[in-house]
């Protein structure tokens, strides 16, 4: 397109806009009827008109539009007696108000009620018809477009999806729409549906109540079937969210609509057959449930526990169609039971409507009594002719069943809510202000503030979202003796109570699927008993898990525990891993066999030392000190036995260190005496004067004082202390003495080792001295044993667990003490006690037997 052509077209468009603008300034705007007229199925004149939208039919015949001609009107099928009852309830309320002198005195209410055939598109069409007075037969109306709405409020629709469409269309006109059965939580959004109100609670509460009900019976693995519309999708979404919070998993969640092809419903049947869950939550409209129950009956799918929403759970017509007892034992939520006096008789008195001769009511009567008006000779012979005087009271039919009275009551309350709002607006007392111009917006504002009680005592009000209080009864399908299902109330749900008290079940026996009195089990995995924890199965929901036994030192004392709790340090898990028990304290005690044996060995060594003869010799003081120190060495081993305490821990190591240094100092002194004695026997030697008794005592004192100083420093800086060791043996507490300063401990041992090594070296040098004077070779043996014991002690001590390390230390003390005692004194005792003839000066001087010992 060239620029010239483009500017040319824009110029023509601008010129046309000016012409339209100038024409619109000269001609007053008018409203013109477009399309076919919509006439109500039920109507009555009145000063104030209320609209009604119901689905007298639940479906329609499908037609293929060619888009060459205007589509023909819907051809409705499947007469819906339920919505016809709702319409009757609306008419009953209007008639009762008209006959009342207390409410709207002198004001007559009329109604215009339409049939939508369950079509959302038709619902919008009739809603516009109610708003625009499009039933007027004049083709073109010269009335201005700003005229008031035809109706002041609309009662209906029964389902959520049509209500959403209607509320969206009439919302800008502020015409109140009051539903008796649309429960979708989405309709509480006042930004989208400002003029919508309802007399039935929102599914926001019902979905959570269903989740709590499922949780109450321990069903954590369930299937879900929902209507593929706003009611089912939104309701199931809320249920799924609440179920997840309560730890409930959905094995499957499928949807369908009653007009879906049979193959889709067959897929749902296959999913149910292949599932492992035994509980099915059905968030379905009653019309969708009607379709599903036929499919379930064809496949005889019994044995499943059904949990239902209020739409079908207390519907007697659904129960009548369940000929194969698929839904026996079903449990779910229903609107609290209600009674409206006079309504039952009014609903059943339909002959005046039939006498009107309209096509819909003729169809209603023919379907109800299986007859045909004006039957010709060509008609089927098995079908009798309708007279119009058939007795409805003797008929066993869903239409005569008043189990839906709670919903009738919702319709009744909706009409009365509008009446009370009008009563307040018109300032009615004994008379009403007829001159006041009614505006739907003002009616809507008054409706949002009304608060009254019906003649039966039911309180009617709307919260800020246009919803009533959320209260439900829990009903259970129980098969009576006559084969008819009884809807037994077994509990209540009140959303206004605290969370832990909202759901309450009465003390009534429940009947479950297949007439069982045992609560069905529906879990993916059995509960994990105490002592185990849950581990999720890979790729499966959180309700599918394996039960793993808690590890040692861990416990779980609850069912289905997610984690195992580690026991405190002083406790250990029992064999079942479901409790922590106090650990057994372990230490080397006097009561056990090992303690008794070591104590006996210590006392035996002490007795041997005490009974060893003291002989007269030049080093008798050293021998006495040596025997005394050996006695202390044997006795100090006893400090290692028994429960460690603060004093025993400090005493055992320091006593051990000091007594052994005293002992080694004495042995060292004796070794030096032997060497000095040999040197003194040489001509011209006066060594013994430098190592006499005084020097011997002084050397022992000095060597011992060094160890005393080391022990004092150890006890001052970081002394040993009682310690509970939890690491060595997992299920026991090892009571032991911690070293405090490791350096102090090894300094004590090291000093003993240095003295022992030095003593061994000197004794080794003196081992070949003349036999009669040679005591050194026995000292060499004793030091060899001593060093061997303590060299092997170190790895054994480090690697021994618990009390065995203490036993190793005691054994090392006793072994080294016995080694010193035996090697040093047993040969002397042998001569003194058993060979006294050798214990003479003559033998010592070598004039007798050549082998003797220095005394």
Buried (B, 14 or more C-beta within 10 A) or exposed (E): EEEEEEEEEEEEEEEEEEEEEEEEEEEEEEBEBEEEEBEBBBBBEBBBBBBBBBBBBBBBEEEEEEEEEEEEEBEBEBBBBBBBBBBBBBBBBBBBBBEEEEBBBEBEBBBBBBBBBBBBEBBBBBBBBBBBBBBEEEEEBEEEEEEEBBBBBBBBBBBBBBBBBBBBBBBEBBBBBBBBBBBBBBBBBBEEBBBBBBBBBBBBBBBBBBBBBBBBBEBBBBBBBBBBBBBBBBBBBBBBEBBBEEEBBBBBBBBBBBBBEEEEBEEBBEBBEEBEBBBBBBBBBBBBBBBBBBBBBEBEBBEBBBBBBBBBBBBBBBBBBBEBBBBBBBBBBBBBBBEBEEBBEBBBEBEEBBEEEEEBBBBBBBBBBEBBBEBEEEEEEEEBEBEEEBEBEEEEBBBBBBBBBBBBBBBBBBBBBBBBBBBBBBEBEEEBEEEEEBBBEBBBBBBBEBEBEBEEEBEBBBEEBBBBBBBBBBBBBBBEEEEEBBBBBBBBBBBEEEEEEBBEBEEEEBBBBEEBEEEBEBBBBEEBBBBBBBEBBEEEBBBBBEBEBBEEBBBBEEEBBEEBBBBEEEBBBBEBBBBBEEBEEBBBBEEBEBBEEBBEBBBEBBEBBEEBEEBEBBBEBBBEBBBBBBBBBBBBBBBBBBEBEEEBBBBBBBBBBBBBBBBBBBBBBBBBBBBBBBEBEEEEEEBBEEBEBEBBBEBBEEBBEBBBEBBEBBBEEBBBBBBBBBEBBEBBBBBBBBBBBEBBBEBBBEBBBEBBEBBBEBBBBBBEBEEBBBBBBBBBBBBBBBBEBBEEBBEBBEEBEBBBBBBBBBBBBBBBBBBBBBBBBEEBBEBBEEEEEBBEEEBBEBEBEEEBBBB
